[in-house]
Amino acid sequence: MVEYAIIALAALAIILLVLSFFAKDELKPLEEQIDHLTVSLAQETYQIKKRLQVIEEELLIPERQRSASPRLGGSLSPADRRILFLHKQGFPLEDIARETGLTVAEVERAVRRLRR
């Protein structure tokens, strides 16, 4: 009697194992949708950052034209103020570049220009 139960359970296990290989994976479409959304979000974030950078540049151009030298009576741009503040706090140029979204060379030029 026990032998029949063991044989029946073994047969049931083999049948279930075979069925599991042919069963449809319900999570695969969901994983694909999440991957697609992740890529879309990354692309949209990149586009928004680029647009924001263009807008910031457009807003800073008139101020740069008004005062070629910020120390000669002109006011500093927000980006210049941020760079100067971080530099006075002792942050390395790499950290300032990362914080402001500029390259290290641009930050270095700005620091030299602002020190004059």
N, C-alpha and C positions, 0 to 999 in steps of 0.2 A: 504494500500500500504506500509506504513512504517512497519507494522507488518510483512509483507512478507520479507522485507529487513532484519529485525532483525532476523527472523527465519533462513533465508538463511545464514546470517553471523554466527549465532550460530552453524548451521550445518557444515559450512565450517571450523569453529574453532575446532569442535569436530573431524572432519575427519583429519585435519592437526595434531592434538594432537595424535591421534591414529597412524598416519603414522610416526610421529617422534619417537615413541617407537620402531618401526620395521626398521627404517632407519639404515644403517650401519654407525658406527662411523669411520670417515676417519682419525681422529687424533690418534686413538689407536695404529695402526702399527707404526706411527711416534714416539709416546711416547715410545714404546717398543724398537725401534732402538736407541733412545737417551739413554735409560737406559742401553742397552747393550754396547753402546760406552763408557758410563761413567764408567761402571765396567771394561771394557777392558783397558781404560786409567789408571785407578787406579792400576790395576794389573801390567801394563807395567811400570808405574812410580815406583812402589815398587821394581820390578826386577832391574830396572836401578839403583836405589839407593843402592841396595844390591851389584850389580856388582861394582859400584863406590867405595863402602866401601872396597870391597876385593882388588881392584886395589890400593887404598890409603894405605891399610895395607901392601901390597906387596912392595910398594915404600918406606914405612917408615921402614921396617925391616932391610935393609942393613945399614941405617943411625943409627939405634939403636945399631946394632952390632959394628959399628965403635966407638961409644962413649957411654959407659954405663952411664957416668955422664956428662950431658951437660955443667956443670960449669967448668969441668976440661979441658978446651981447645977445646971441641967438639962444633959443632954448634947445635943450637936448631932446632927441626923439625918444619915445618910450623904449625902443630897442637899445639905444645908446645908454639910457639911464640904467636899464637892467644890466647891461654889460659892465658898466662902471661900478654899479653897486656890488655885483658878484665879484668883480676883480678886487675891490677894496676889502671885501670880506675874506679874501685869500683863496678863493676857489681856483683850481688849475684851469688853464685855457680849454682843456678837453671837456671838463664839466660845464664850463660856460657855453661852449659850442653845442653840447648836447641839450642844455637847458633852453637855449635860444633858437635852436634849429639852424645854426650857421655852421660853416666849416671852421676848423681851427685857424686856418690862415685868415679868414675874414674877421674872426674875433681878435686875432693878434694885431691886424691892421687897425681895427677899431680902438683897441686899447692904446696903441701908439698914437693914434690921432687924438684921442680924448686926453692923453697925458700932456699934450703940448699946451 
